[in-house]
Structure formats: C-alpha cells, structure tokens
Amino acid sequence: MPKRLNPLHVYRYLPQTNCGKCGEKSCMAFASRLIEREVPLELCSPLFEEKKYASKLKELQKILRPAVKEVVFGVPPNQIKIGGKDVVYRHEWTWRFQTPLMIDVHDEMSDEELNDRVKFVNDFAYIRIGKELKLDGIAVRCVSGIAEKFAKTVAKVMKLTQKPFILCSYDPEILEEALIVSKDRKPLIYAANKKNWKDVASLSVKYECPLVVSAPGNLEMLKSLSTSIKEHYNQDEIVLDPGTYTNSSIIDTISVFTALRYAAIDAGDLALGYPLLGVPAVVWLDKEKPPEEKAFTEAVLACSLMARYADLLILHSTDVWSILPSIVWRDCVYTDPRVPPSVKPGLYELGKPNENSPLLVTGNFALTYYLVKDDVEKAKTDAWLLVIDTEGTSVQSAVAGKKFTSDKIVELIEEYNLAEKVKHKSVILPGYAARLSGELEDMLKDWRVFVGPRDSAGIKKFLEKIWIPEIFGENKGEE
C-alpha cells in the first residue's frame, strides 16, 4: 500500500450507506479513521455480513494491509500485536505496537526457578511519566528434547501466568504435544526452518497459531520459506527470525534487520513484509563472559534492535538494571511523534487539599506534570494543581510560544470557581512563567501571585518559606 492513503481511495470500497454501525456518522469519516489506523476494518459489519460486498472487502483488506503485516498471538485481554508498520522512520508517521519483551524459561528448570522467573514477569512494573511499563510474556524453550516434559512445563507456565507465550522447539512432535495443551491460548510457534517447515506450517494451520520462520544468516532462505508457507499453506501469520549475533557480529545483525525492513517498506517485498524477531538472549550462550557483562551486552543489543526495527524480543536476564534501559527506550521510541505526551488540562487534587492548601500552576506536558506531582507528594503537602493547556509543550517553551498565558490561567480559575475553593486567593506560578506575574495580578485584582522555583524539586523549600498552614495570608516571602 502507499505510505499514506487518500480517504476517497478507501471510501470507494466501503458500502457508502452511512449506516453508522461502525460508530461514525459517515463512511467517509470511517475511511479517514481507517487510514490513520485508529479503528479496525471489522467495525464495518455490512462488509463482512453481506455477500454483495465480498469483492470490495477483499480489495480493501489488500490495500489496507500494512507494509509489515500485523500479527497477533495470545488471547484478550492479554493479546499481543506486533508489526503493523507502514514507514521506515517513525517521524514520517508513527510506529504502531510496541516491541514486546519476553523472558525465557526452559523445561529443565526446577519448579522453584520456573516459578520465580514467571513471577518476576508478572510482577515487574516501572512507572514512567504516569505510565506503568511492564514485561509482556514468556518464551518457553525445550531443552530436554522430551515432548511430554516440555508439554508439562508449558502447562505449568499457563497456570502461573495469563500473559502470552512462545513455544520454542524445532521438533514438530514436541511442538504438537505442547500445542495440544496450549492451543486455546494461541501461542506463537518457534520455529519453522528449511528442514521442518512443512510439518511446522501444518501445525500452525491445524492449531490456528502464528509461527516464526527462521533462517539465521540466510535472507534468501528466509524469503523462500515465507513465500512457500504462504503459497502452500495459505498461512500469512508469520514472524521472521533472520538470526541474532553478538560480539563483533552485532553490526551485521543490525544491518540485516535494517535491510529486511527497507525491503518490506521501500521495496514493497511482501515475502519479507512480516514482523522481525530478535533474540538478545543468545549472549548468554557465551560461557566465558561474566554474568554482568552478558546482561549489559543483552541490554545494548535489545535497545539497538528495537531502534532498527525488531518487533519482538526474547531476553534472558532478570536483573532490573538490565531490563530498564530496554523498557524505557521502548517507551520513548513508540511515542507518537505527531502528538506530544500530555495530560488533560484542568484542576487536580494532590493529596487531600482544602481551602487553606496552596494553589500551583503548571503546563500539561506529561513530563512536567508528573515531575511537579511527584515533588509535591515528596514534600508531603496537600495542594491544588491547576494544569494549563500548553499543547503538550514544556512551561518554558509554552511561555515563549504564548501557549502558557495569563488569560488561560484566569479562565481555569473562573471555570473551577477557585475563589470559593481557596480562601487565601493566592496562586503560585512556575519560575519560568515569572514574566506573567504582573499581568496576572492586574487581571485577578484581589489575588496574590507568587513566583515559584524553576525546578519543581525546590517546591518543598519554597512552600516552607512562604506557606503558613491554616492561617496563610501573611506573606513571609517575596511576591
């Protein structure tokens, strides 16, 4: 498909009845949201229910298919979607579906070790800019070579977690034994290669699960396998594993991932237009390096592969310091470059503020909001926080660009009737908005305007200097 479709191009394949079953007022509005990837095509029920639209549906599915196919495994509400990308560079549009990070386990682990690793995945959470960042699932490897033992390990993992998982073996018989146990959870099958591809492809069709195609270091073979599986088994739920190499070969790994993504998007090669799997966990095969060095190398490789188009990663380390760079980098890379991270403007209660609590003002850039919120909470102060719509920009930028203005502050003060909520009628501006203090005093008349610190970390000392709980009214500091 072209990088950006025209809504009219999509509209011609829709029913054009404006029935509203999709939730939109018109088919044209639905077409506009379709090309922005904001809604699924399945919302247009007439396309799927009425035979007269069969040819339109087929054509529409074809033109809406992203350059990198969207692949789904797991079951709701813990379903994982990977791929679905249309552009090489995220600033061109945006990258969809964050790269899942899966931790590996294997069937030779003791019950205690297995439980601990799965529990770690379940419990891991890191709060960043108001978002809870988590690990996404488990990769279950068959090390024993015994089908029954592998299936029992898979069954244990299923009891321990509701997160999606990957079945890892090259033996079709071992995979089938595990699929019999886990088919209802729709795992991802790893992997079909040049020796077993017919049997593994048959399993993926039989159990309706997506599969990984693996041909490390051989892109021609990788393309041939994906083409054959698509043609002979009508299986289009494919993930590509081009191989992950470490040490001096890291640059080769990154180059291969980059070449595959360029081939899919810029060259339009459908045989390579599938999500890419990276396995940074391979660094742990090196028995000579100390664990700390392997964990560090794994983190570097994971971040590098994410930046160069890996859609799914399998990790081994459960050291928090090793996982944090990957999980934070993922959050950064997968923000929408068209929309600055922001919070809803309005009045927020920090703690349990009352009529004597301080009233602070800030912008709605998400990082600014959460820094101020955290610093107020660390100061153990109950406060009102008035968040101005700065279109997701920082206070300093918003003041310079006239997005943080006295007018907006006055409007929100009136909208939330703050003259009744805070009897002291005092407002604290961020330090970078000091230039607004005089104008704001003129507009608010009987209100007092204080200029707070530029860095929210100074809020505690600032409040200790000027704020007298319960009887605030006598200014101890400078206005």
Phi, psi and omega per residue, in radians:
M1 nan 2.713 3.060
P2 -1.151 2.789 -3.089
K3 -1.067 -0.691 3.106
R4 -2.287 2.008 3.123
L5 -1.389 2.697 3.028
N6 -1.557 2.335 3.135
P7 -0.937 -0.605 3.134
L8 -1.141 -0.585 3.121
H9 -1.117 -0.695 3.124
V10 -1.330 -0.665 -3.090
Y11 -1.000 -0.640 -3.075
R12 -1.124 -0.329 3.140
Y13 -1.743 -0.034 3.086
L14 -1.524 2.871 -3.109
P15 -1.054 -0.448 3.123
Q16 1.070 0.567 -3.139
T17 -1.811 -0.188 -3.103
N18 0.918 0.738 -3.060
C19 -1.261 -0.387 3.102
G20 1.419 0.070 -3.122
K21 -1.157 -0.377 3.131
C22 -1.438 -0.160 -3.109
G23 1.694 -0.068 3.108
E24 -1.802 2.747 -3.112
K25 -1.285 -0.437 -3.103
S26 -2.575 2.810 3.089
C27 -1.160 -0.538 3.121
M28 -1.167 -0.699 3.096
A29 -1.121 -0.689 3.108
F30 -1.141 -0.693 3.115
A31 -1.070 -0.709 3.141
S32 -1.114 -0.688 3.134
R33 -1.299 -0.518 3.095
L34 -1.104 -0.792 -3.080
I35 -1.259 -0.319 3.062
E36 -1.568 0.015 3.134
R37 1.108 0.520 -3.111
E38 -1.562 -0.376 -3.125
V39 -2.411 2.647 3.079
P40 -1.466 2.645 3.133
L41 -1.078 -0.492 -3.091
E42 -1.051 -0.315 3.117
L43 -1.154 -0.389 3.087
C44 -1.470 1.452 -3.036
S45 -1.078 -0.638 3.128
P46 -1.013 -0.591 3.128
L47 -1.053 -0.621 -3.066
F48 -1.628 -0.381 -3.038
E49 -1.708 -0.472 -3.077
E50 -1.829 2.193 -3.054
K51 -1.081 -0.506 -3.080
K52 -1.138 -0.289 3.141
Y53 -1.742 0.140 -3.038
A54 -1.009 -0.772 -3.106
S55 -1.205 -0.649 3.096
K56 -1.141 -0.714 3.139
L57 -1.071 -0.790 -3.123
K58 -1.068 -0.761 -3.126
E59 -1.212 -0.678 -3.134
L60 -1.159 -0.714 3.091
Q61 -1.069 -0.602 -3.130
K62 -1.204 -0.814 -3.073
I63 -1.348 -0.398 3.121
L64 -1.522 -0.182 3.141
R65 -1.075 2.165 3.099
P66 -1.118 2.770 3.106
A67 -1.021 -0.615 3.025
V68 -1.889 1.979 -3.033
K69 -0.973 2.446 3.038
E70 -1.412 2.224 -3.141
V71 -2.151 2.403 -3.067
V72 -2.150 2.352 2.958
F73 -2.459 2.862 -2.982
G74 1.480 3.084 -3.130
V75 -2.214 2.636 3.120
P76 -1.023 2.572 0.049
P77 -1.558 0.174 -3.101
N78 -1.876 0.511 -3.127
Q79 -1.244 2.542 3.097
I80 -2.022 2.298 3.053
K81 -2.016 2.324 3.111
I82 -2.284 2.820 -3.112
G83 1.429 -2.410 3.105
G84 1.175 0.512 -3.072
K85 -1.821 2.550 -3.101
D86 -2.047 -0.217 -3.031
V87 -2.307 2.668 3.097
V88 -1.333 -0.763 -3.102
Y89 -1.889 2.291 -3.040
R90 -1.079 -0.478 -3.125
H91 -1.270 -0.250 3.109
E92 -1.224 -0.566 -3.134
W93 -2.706 -1.562 2.968
T94 -3.062 2.760 3.025
W95 -1.671 2.379 -3.117
R96 -1.835 2.685 3.057
F97 1.077 1.720 3.130
Q98 -0.995 2.550 3.133
T99 -1.112 2.007 3.105
P100 -1.178 2.471 3.077
L101 -1.928 2.017 -3.080
M102 -1.939 2.390 3.092
I103 -1.737 2.389 -3.074
D104 -1.540 2.597 2.945
V105 -2.366 2.935 3.078
H106 -2.513 2.941 -2.988
D107 -1.430 0.073 3.033
E108 -1.771 0.022 3.113
M109 -1.301 2.601 3.026
S110 -1.210 2.815 3.122
D111 -1.035 -0.652 -3.125
E112 -1.142 -0.793 -3.133
E113 -1.157 -0.711 3.114
L114 -1.075 -0.819 3.139
N115 -1.053 -0.754 -3.103
D116 -1.119 -0.743 -3.101
R117 -1.212 -0.710 3.120
V118 -1.192 -0.686 3.104
K119 -1.090 -0.681 3.108
F120 -1.035 -0.768 3.127
V121 -1.131 -0.748 3.142
N122 -1.094 -0.713 -2.978
D123 -1.597 -0.315 -3.050
F124 -1.057 2.243 3.089
A125 -2.723 2.377 3.118
Y126 -2.360 2.167 -3.105
I127 -1.534 2.166 3.101
R128 -2.418 2.130 -3.124
I129 0.825 0.814 3.054
G130 1.402 -0.033 -3.139
K131 -1.884 2.487 3.097
E132 -1.639 1.966 -3.114
L133 -1.636 2.293 -3.052
K134 -2.314 2.871 2.948
L135 -1.437 2.774 -2.897
D136 -1.915 -0.355 -3.109
G137 3.043 -2.915 -3.019
I138 -2.193 2.402 2.974
A139 -1.849 1.993 -3.069
V140 -1.700 1.989 -3.093
R141 -1.734 2.477 3.039
C142 -1.646 1.913 3.112
V143 -1.786 -0.535 -3.063
S144 -1.239 -0.526 -3.045
G145 1.372 0.178 -3.116
I146 -1.929 2.055 -3.042
A147 -1.034 -0.789 -3.092
E148 -1.122 -0.707 -3.131
K149 -1.172 -0.703 3.111
F150 -1.116 -0.771 -3.137
A151 -1.084 -0.664 3.118
K152 -1.162 -0.663 3.106
T153 -1.136 -0.722 3.108
V154 -1.077 -0.734 3.129
A155 -1.089 -0.684 3.106
K156 -1.112 -0.768 3.134
V157 -1.065 -0.694 3.140
M158 -1.102 -0.585 3.112
K159 -1.301 -0.525 -3.057
L160 -1.456 -0.404 -3.076
T161 -2.592 2.652 3.031
Q162 -1.744 0.015 -3.138
K163 -1.256 2.698 3.109
P164 -1.136 2.800 -3.132
F165 -2.540 2.882 3.124
I166 -2.040 2.371 3.053
L167 -1.667 2.098 -3.016
C168 -1.999 1.872 3.048
S169 -2.931 2.655 3.053
Y170 -1.703 -0.063 -3.109
D171 -1.611 1.984 -3.107
P172 -1.025 -0.622 -3.129
E173 -1.163 -0.721 3.101
I174 -1.142 -0.729 3.119
L175 -1.096 -0.734 -3.104
E176 -1.157 -0.690 3.107
E177 -1.014 -0.709 3.128
A178 -1.271 -0.623 -3.134
L179 -1.172 -0.594 3.092
I180 -1.022 -0.663 -3.133
V181 -1.342 -0.619 -2.905
S182 -2.026 0.091 -3.013
K183 -0.980 -0.581 -3.105
D184 -1.209 -0.271 3.121
R185 -1.694 0.047 3.082
K186 0.800 1.177 3.110
P187 -1.315 2.910 3.001
L188 -1.575 2.278 -3.098
I189 -1.618 2.207 3.075
Y190 -2.153 2.033 0.153
A191 -2.771 2.761 3.019
A192 -1.624 2.291 3.070
N193 -2.266 -2.980 -3.039
K194 -1.152 -0.377 -3.120
K195 -1.555 -0.617 -2.990
N196 -2.019 0.103 -2.903
W197 -1.004 -0.596 -3.125
K198 -1.161 -0.795 -3.120
D199 -1.181 -0.751 -3.119
V200 -1.220 -0.659 3.083
A201 -1.098 -0.681 3.096
S202 -1.089 -0.712 3.106
L203 -1.105 -0.720 -3.108
S204 -1.117 -0.620 3.103
V205 -1.294 -0.763 -3.108
K206 -1.063 -0.751 -3.069
Y207 -1.770 0.109 3.064
E208 0.944 0.850 3.119
C209 -2.142 2.517 3.070
P210 -1.218 2.787 -3.121
L211 -2.373 2.736 3.070
V212 -1.675 2.360 3.034
V213 -1.827 2.175 -3.024
S214 -2.098 2.239 3.046
A215 -2.630 1.278 -3.069
P216 -0.984 2.183 3.071
G217 1.298 0.159 -3.088
N218 -2.389 1.547 -3.072
L219 -1.215 -0.550 3.096
E220 -1.120 -0.759 3.101
M221 -1.136 -0.698 3.129
L222 -1.042 -0.795 3.127
K223 -1.153 -0.718 3.139
S224 -1.099 -0.724 -3.137
L225 -1.153 -0.793 -3.134
S226 -1.120 -0.669 3.114
T227 -1.137 -0.783 -3.118
S228 -1.139 -0.736 3.140
I229 -1.139 -0.699 3.109
K230 -1.146 -0.773 -3.058
E231 -1.295 -0.766 -3.021
H232 -1.530 -0.436 -3.082
Y233 -2.114 0.038 -3.128
N234 0.887 0.625 3.132
Q235 -1.795 2.019 -3.105
D236 -1.983 0.055 3.111
E237 -1.599 1.401 -2.981
I238 -2.167 2.494 3.010
V239 -2.139 2.409 -3.081
L240 -1.759 2.311 3.038
D241 -2.036 1.732 -3.111
P242 -1.475 0.019 -3.131
G243 1.736 2.440 3.116
T244 -2.114 2.126 -3.101
Y245 -2.097 2.641 -3.058
T246 -2.053 -2.968 -3.121
N247 0.975 -2.221 -3.086
S248 -1.229 -0.215 -3.097
S249 -1.620 0.042 -3.135
I250 -1.018 -0.740 -3.122
I251 -1.111 -0.588 3.095
D252 -1.174 -0.707 3.101
T253 -1.048 -0.830 -3.128
I254 -1.117 -0.683 3.132
S255 -1.112 -0.692 3.136
V256 -1.159 -0.786 3.113
F257 -1.045 -0.741 3.138
T258 -1.117 -0.771 -3.138
A259 -1.087 -0.694 3.135
L260 -1.133 -0.715 -3.125
R261 -1.229 -0.648 3.072
Y262 -1.120 -0.703 -3.141
A263 -1.105 -0.669 -3.114
A264 -1.265 -0.765 -3.005
I265 -1.619 -0.917 -3.097
D266 -1.334 -0.672 -3.119
A267 -1.619 -0.194 3.101
G268 1.159 0.546 -3.131
D269 -1.418 1.790 -3.084
L270 -1.151 -0.490 3.136
A271 -1.176 -0.363 3.098
L272 -1.952 0.117 -3.094
G273 -1.499 0.997 3.141
Y274 -2.297 2.816 3.105
P275 -1.046 2.670 -3.102
L276 -1.914 2.331 3.114
L277 -1.801 2.247 3.031
G278 -1.996 2.583 -3.109
V279 -2.220 1.308 3.080
P280 -1.019 -0.323 3.134
A281 -1.064 -0.270 -3.123
V282 -1.110 -0.331 3.135
V283 -1.081 -0.383 -3.110
W284 -1.370 -0.071 3.061
L285 -1.320 -0.329 3.120
D286 -1.357 1.882 -3.052
K287 -1.423 -0.194 -3.075
E288 -1.489 -0.525 -3.106
K289 -1.352 2.561 3.064
P290 -1.234 2.704 -3.095
P291 -0.951 -0.684 -3.109
E292 -1.098 -0.714 3.135
E293 -1.179 -0.663 3.121
K294 -1.178 -0.706 3.118
A295 -1.119 -0.696 3.115
F296 -1.129 -0.816 3.138
T297 -1.078 -0.681 3.121
E298 -1.072 -0.748 3.137
A299 -1.127 -0.756 3.116
V300 -1.074 -0.792 -3.127
L301 -1.139 -0.716 -3.141
A302 -1.075 -0.814 -3.140
C303 -1.138 -0.707 3.140
S304 -1.116 -0.754 -3.126
L305 -1.197 -0.624 3.097
M306 -1.101 -0.700 3.127
A307 -1.201 -0.435 -3.134
R308 -1.974 0.785 2.786
Y309 1.505 0.147 3.049
A310 -1.157 2.269 -3.110
D311 -1.718 -0.203 -3.117
L312 -2.721 2.358 -3.110
L313 -2.262 2.443 3.042
I314 -1.930 2.137 -3.110
L315 -1.995 2.837 3.102
H316 -2.043 -0.719 -3.053
S317 -1.127 2.425 3.014
T318 -1.977 0.324 3.014
D319 -1.314 2.193 -3.085
V320 -1.026 -0.696 -3.120
W321 -1.111 -0.452 3.123
S322 -1.428 -0.574 -3.099
I323 -1.412 -0.614 -3.059
L324 -0.958 -0.792 3.134
P325 -1.004 -0.719 -3.114
S326 -1.172 -0.767 -3.031
I327 -1.296 -0.562 3.089
V328 -1.330 -0.722 3.107
W329 -1.058 -0.712 3.095
R330 -1.037 -0.751 -3.137
D331 -1.113 -0.605 3.126
C332 -1.255 -0.822 -3.064
V333 -1.152 -0.599 -3.041
Y334 -1.685 0.295 2.936
T335 -1.312 2.655 -3.141
D336 -1.381 2.002 -3.097
P337 -1.132 -0.276 3.138
R338 -1.442 -0.314 -3.049
V339 -2.246 1.911 3.116
P340 -1.067 2.488 3.099
P341 -1.111 2.172 -3.044
S342 -2.557 2.896 3.034
V343 -2.014 2.873 -3.120
K344 -1.225 2.254 3.092
P345 -1.105 2.673 3.107
G346 2.584 -2.864 -3.113
L347 -1.816 2.188 -3.132
Y348 -2.020 2.507 3.087
E349 -1.747 2.099 3.075
L350 -1.806 1.947 -3.012
G351 1.365 -2.381 3.129
K352 -2.201 1.319 -3.082
P353 -1.232 2.666 3.070
N354 -2.279 -2.887 -3.055
E355 -1.202 -0.242 3.127
N356 -1.747 -0.044 -3.062
S357 -1.375 2.606 -3.136
P358 -1.152 2.619 3.094
L359 -1.979 1.972 -3.139
L360 -1.857 2.698 3.130
V361 -2.159 2.448 3.043
T362 -2.641 3.137 3.118
G363 -1.652 3.062 -3.052
N364 -1.749 0.260 2.964
F365 -1.091 2.218 -2.978
A366 -0.984 -0.764 -3.116
L367 -1.099 -0.726 3.114
T368 -1.075 -0.841 -3.093
Y369 -1.016 -0.851 -3.058
Y370 -1.264 -0.519 3.042
L371 -1.143 -0.814 3.125
V372 -1.084 -0.805 -3.134
K373 -1.015 -0.842 -3.117
D374 -1.118 -0.701 -3.107
D375 -1.233 -0.589 3.068
V376 -1.175 -0.726 3.141
E377 -1.166 -0.652 3.094
K378 -1.139 -0.523 3.109
A379 -1.334 -0.065 -3.134
K380 0.951 0.819 -3.117
T381 -2.100 2.309 2.993
D382 -1.442 2.264 -3.056
A383 -2.633 2.772 2.971
W384 -1.656 2.370 3.107
L385 -2.146 1.987 3.139
L386 -1.639 2.022 -3.059
V387 -1.804 2.048 -3.103
I388 -1.548 2.529 3.085
D389 -1.300 1.764 3.107
T390 -1.858 0.300 3.126
E391 1.034 0.615 3.061
G392 1.301 0.343 3.101
T393 -1.862 2.773 -3.126
S394 -1.175 2.844 -3.107
V395 -1.029 -0.834 -3.093
Q396 -1.048 -0.786 3.122
S397 -1.189 -0.680 -3.106
A398 -1.171 -0.664 3.092
V399 -1.131 -0.781 3.138
A400 -1.129 -0.631 -3.117
G401 -1.593 0.151 3.117
K402 1.040 0.638 3.030
K403 -1.787 -0.289 3.040
F404 -1.964 1.750 -3.006
T405 -2.214 2.840 3.084
S406 -1.107 -0.657 -3.139
D407 -1.009 -0.772 -3.121
K408 -1.148 -0.659 3.127
I409 -1.135 -0.801 -3.140
V410 -1.089 -0.726 3.140
E411 -1.032 -0.775 -3.131
L412 -1.251 -0.620 3.087
I413 -1.065 -0.711 3.113
E414 -1.273 -0.705 -3.115
E415 -1.053 -0.709 -3.110
Y416 -1.682 0.181 3.057
N417 0.877 0.856 -3.049
L418 -1.244 -0.328 3.075
A419 -1.092 -0.458 3.102
E420 -1.587 -0.506 -3.085
K421 -1.354 -0.591 -3.118
V422 -2.133 1.970 -3.025
K423 -1.288 -0.352 -3.106
H424 -1.359 -0.249 3.124
K425 0.818 0.959 3.113
S426 -2.280 2.477 -3.129
V427 -2.297 2.452 -3.104
I428 -1.945 2.007 3.113
L429 -1.493 2.652 2.991
P430 -1.162 2.648 -3.075
G431 -0.987 -0.614 -3.119
Y432 -1.270 -0.137 3.104
A433 -1.869 0.394 -3.082
A434 -0.991 -0.598 -3.093
R435 -1.111 -0.277 -3.120
L436 -1.545 -0.160 -2.983
S437 -1.057 -0.785 -3.122
G438 -1.127 -0.835 3.137
E439 -1.075 -0.700 -3.118
L440 -1.173 -0.656 3.092
E441 -1.106 -0.687 3.120
D442 -1.128 -0.658 -3.082
M443 -1.346 -0.624 -3.098
L444 -1.551 -0.256 3.058
K445 1.052 -1.457 -3.032
D446 -1.552 0.254 3.071
W447 -1.714 2.662 3.015
R448 -1.802 2.437 -3.109
V449 -2.020 2.148 3.071
F450 -1.888 2.589 3.055
V451 -1.841 2.011 -3.119
G452 -1.450 -3.003 -3.127
P453 -1.275 2.708 3.064
R454 -1.229 -0.632 3.129
D455 -1.748 2.190 -3.084
S456 -1.111 -0.285 3.081
A457 -1.096 -0.341 3.140
G458 -1.573 0.083 -3.098
I459 -1.068 -0.716 -3.095
K460 -1.037 -0.895 -3.136
K461 -1.125 -0.644 -3.141
F462 -1.093 -0.813 -3.137
L463 -1.175 -0.648 3.101
E464 -1.082 -0.516 -3.100
K465 -1.386 -0.683 -3.003
I466 -1.922 -0.274 -2.959
W467 -1.840 2.167 3.062
I468 -1.897 1.868 -3.094
P469 -0.917 2.502 3.063
E470 1.263 -0.669 -3.054
I471 -2.051 0.436 -3.103
F472 -1.011 2.419 -3.089
G473 2.853 -0.588 3.072
E474 -1.621 2.071 -3.042
N475 -1.348 2.093 3.087
K476 -1.602 -0.297 -3.088
G477 -1.989 -2.809 3.129
E478 -1.797 2.427 3.115
E479 -1.451 nan nan
